[in-house]
Amino acid sequence: MEAPPVTMMPVTGGTINMMEYLLQGSVLDHSLESLIHRLRGLCDNMEPETFLDHEMVFLLKGQQASPFVLRARRSMDRAGAPWHLRYLGQPEMGDKNRHALVRNCVDIATSENLTDFLMEMGFRMDHEFVAKGHLFRKGIMKIMVYKIFRILVPGNTDSTEALSLSYLVELSVVAPAGQDVVSDDMKNFAEQLKPLVHLEKIDPKRLM
Amino acid sequence: MTCAEFSFHVPSLEELAGGICGKTRIAEVGGVPYLLPLVNQKKVYDLNKIAKEIKLPGAFILGAGAGPFQTLGFNSEFMPVIQTESEHKPPVNGSYFAHVNPADGGCLLEKYSEKHHDFECALLANLFASEGQPGKVIEVKAKRRTGPLNFVTCMRQTLEKHYGNKPVGMGGTFIIQKGKVKSHIMPAEFSSCPLNSDEEVNKWLHFYEMKAPLVCLPVFVSRDPNLARLAQRIDFSQGSGSEEEEAAGTEGDAQDWPGAGSSADQDDEEGVVKFQPSLWPWDSVRNNLRSALTEMCVLYDVLSIVRDKKFMTLDPVSQDALPPKQNPQTLQLISKKKSLAGAAQILLKGAERLTKSVTENQENKLQRDFNSELLRLRQHWKLRKVGDKILGDLSYRSAGSLFPHHGTFEVIKNTDLDLDKKIPEDYCPLDVQIPSDLEGSAYIKVSIQKQAPDIGDLGTVNLFKRPLPKSKPGSPHWQTKLEAAQNVLLCKEIFAQLSREAVQIKSQIPHIVVKNQIISQPFPNLQLSISLCHSSNDKKSQKSTTEKQCPEDHLYVLEHNLHLLIREFHKQTLSSIMMPHPASAPFGHKRMRLSGPQAFDKNEINSLQSSEGLLEKIIKQAKHIFLRSRAAATIDSLASRIEDPQIQAHWSNINDVYESSVKVLITSQGYEQICKSIQLQLNIGVEQIRVVHRDGRVITLSYQEQELQDFLLSQMSQHQVHAVQQLAKVMGWQVLSFSNHVGLGPIESIGNASAITVASPSGDYAISVRNGPESGSKIMVQFPRNQCKDLPKSDVLQDNKWSHLRGPFKEVQWNKMEGRNFVYKMELLMSALSPCLL
């Protein structure tokens, strides 16, 4: 069985103990085909799914030095799907025994008037982008292979421009805190994707 | 560009070295090819290293070159005056560089050491190196210019004239005391487009007029030793074009003053190679070319004369030289024969080799090796390597099955083969070992029995019914083996799923699961049994084979449907996993994420969760099949039992698994066109039969066959009365009364009697028909009073006109009437009673 949906728990700070384990990598456009082919072989047997999402990142600046960041995401190709609001904590690299990046995460499905609600609360939009790609699943592991598009005119998702000539590959698992065992599975899976793509735990702080 | 460069400043030589003598050397570093047509920015040099390369560390170097753009950041002219590094002394750089002033475009001369502290130069340099000792030097004095050649060229030609082929180098310094000099400076930027001609180079360079005094650092060699040597190598005696080109290529290189890698170090007293005494290195080349030109001209002249055919003609030379005996034709024939024979031999050899390889291939095919078999196995089955074993997966797990059986088989190498004996034809080097519980063959058997068998022989019935086809002596092929095992696994999964549901589902009559049989009662007195028949190859099971059962009780449709259902079930487990959208959301059911005003209420969620199990579905299908077959049997028996009226059933060919329909027509033979009153549509469902009447009435019947029979009987009796009505219309009779359900007379056990009364066109006669499903038909005819003789005269009806009133009814003895059927008889009766219109 899957973990109970997060919405069932009280949404107060710090009590939600779900963690996202993450590995990242990227492939160039021309090798996307072979990666998809490999993933179709490795992942759960189901029709390959594509997705087209629009993500907006909202900031709330308070007295604290660092602003509070929330990510609102909506599916552009599935009508009627709920919006998704996500809070991501500070990523922890951890030691060598843990093979994946870990960060706190809170996932909530919401109705489509989410942006208005956030604006009313005092959030303001920092940036937005469109993600388009493929989605795979193996057990509890989720593999996203997608390209990020820059939105040329704010709010208009029709005119977009690819950010790079490569695809981002993310292998993620959402699990309760302390279950570092899942990172072993992730590492094994990442090993099987070599040398098509090297999935590593990438510290976002180092890239800044 | 010549090998000498002018510089125009007085360097204080004395502070560097006492002189320019002692182990003198000339070093040619880099070359013009690194500058033109495009710059090669990899070519940078260190003068200290050069000093070591020419085996004179600590040398005093002066000369000319290109400035170190790698340090300066721009291109410049370079005048190296350097005391290089040695064990005793640190290096001293007294070099100068000249470049174009970016501010005003003028010429700017700067001391290198004022800005930088390295000892580098770039691209090209003509260097004169010595120990810097004082010693004897040659002093040359020139008063004025007398010709087009410059000072250094003059000196070089003088040396060349004197020494001839022996290359002699010279280096040093001279001072221009008076007058002006035109000199160039390279611009700061390298040319981005290739400079292919002198003209372009001159355009690129900046030229300046410089005034005396100027100190110059010339370094030159009287003659390039390489050039002379290469010129000698040009061979005119051979006609091969490629060689000529090659020679031309090397010659071209030589002209470009190479020496990039070979920083030639020569003492000016020594000649390395001995040369033929000749004034000019190109002498031999020129002579050869000239003689070739002469010959070409002569040939051209001869050819042009011959072409005119005025003075000269060409005749073939007569072949008298051949010996007279040999006929040229026979000679030709012989040579042809020979060459043909040679060709044939080659062809034959090739054919032999081909046939050999073909037979070898065929042999290889017969001898199937393990690896190729494994490759073929991999094309169809999932394999993985665990330790030193190769394990395969024959389960349906990847297709969505949740059956816990691991379904693993092992691939083994078949080595138990006697090498001495002949290899059997079906020998396969690869064998598979399947789990023992998946061996043999299995199938699911579904049957419906009317009578519940004794509870005692449950369990053992229906098993091992089919004797196995005798297996061939050797082991079967792995493919068939694996397919059989997979089938066993699927059957087991179906049965496991069914028995689990049988235990879980609460039904009015509980399902019984005994051993490998599931018994359920869809209808009273009806038993559906689903059993798993698994026969393994061992003898014990074959002994117990019994042949009691007749093969008809197999419900192959249901067995097939069971397989379909389990596949559907598999598919469901696959598709129930939904991918989240947007992609960052966690996994889960999409609908569960709906919240707020669009959220589902409890009923909707309940309806989502309720799903029918495999057993429920198959029981429903069984019920439907049973109901359908029973309805068909009922209709058939009625049709065969009752000839009048006729009953016709039209079954639809394409049915749903839970519903099928039949159209029932009740007609009278010969009167199909006028009697169309009864058309019924029977929709046979799972539990009941819905009858749709032609006029839209819907009647629901239960699964009991008696209900359907009674209904059809009553419809048939009604049909007769309807037929009379239709007939009356055709015959011109008048309907006096009509009733489908007559409330009078004896009560029928099924349905109601129907009645009709029709009057003849003249009104004299009337016919009354009463027809009941059980009591049958009763036909009465009413006559006019005047035809009734036995009628007592009434006192009231005196007048004659009353005699036209209809009198009493008389029953017709129907079974004595002639006629095929009821409607025909009725037509006869009506026509008999109607007055003849003629």
HADDOCK unambig.tbl for C-alpha pairs under 7 A between the chains (distance, minus, plus):
assign (segid A and resid 45 and name CA) (segid B and resid 398 and name CA) 6.09 0.50 0.50
assign (segid A and resid 45 and name CA) (segid B and resid 399 and name CA) 6.94 0.50 0.50
assign (segid A and resid 46 and name CA) (segid B and resid 574 and name CA) 6.68 0.50 0.50
assign (segid A and resid 51 and name CA) (segid B and resid 583 and name CA) 6.68 0.50 0.50
assign (segid A and resid 53 and name CA) (segid B and resid 582 and name CA) 5.78 0.50 0.50
assign (segid A and resid 73 and name CA) (segid B and resid 582 and name CA) 6.41 0.50 0.50
assign (segid A and resid 74 and name CA) (segid B and resid 582 and name CA) 5.44 0.50 0.50
assign (segid A and resid 75 and name CA) (segid B and resid 581 and name CA) 5.67 0.50 0.50
assign (segid A and resid 75 and name CA) (segid B and resid 582 and name CA) 4.53 0.50 0.50
assign (segid A and resid 81 and name CA) (segid B and resid 581 and name CA) 6.58 0.50 0.50
assign (segid A and resid 82 and name CA) (segid B and resid 594 and name CA) 6.41 0.50 0.50
assign (segid A and resid 84 and name CA) (segid B and resid 582 and name CA) 6.84 0.50 0.50
assign (segid A and resid 84 and name CA) (segid B and resid 585 and name CA) 6.24 0.50 0.50
assign (segid A and resid 107 and name CA) (segid B and resid 585 and name CA) 6.67 0.50 0.50
assign (segid A and resid 109 and name CA) (segid B and resid 593 and name CA) 5.95 0.50 0.50
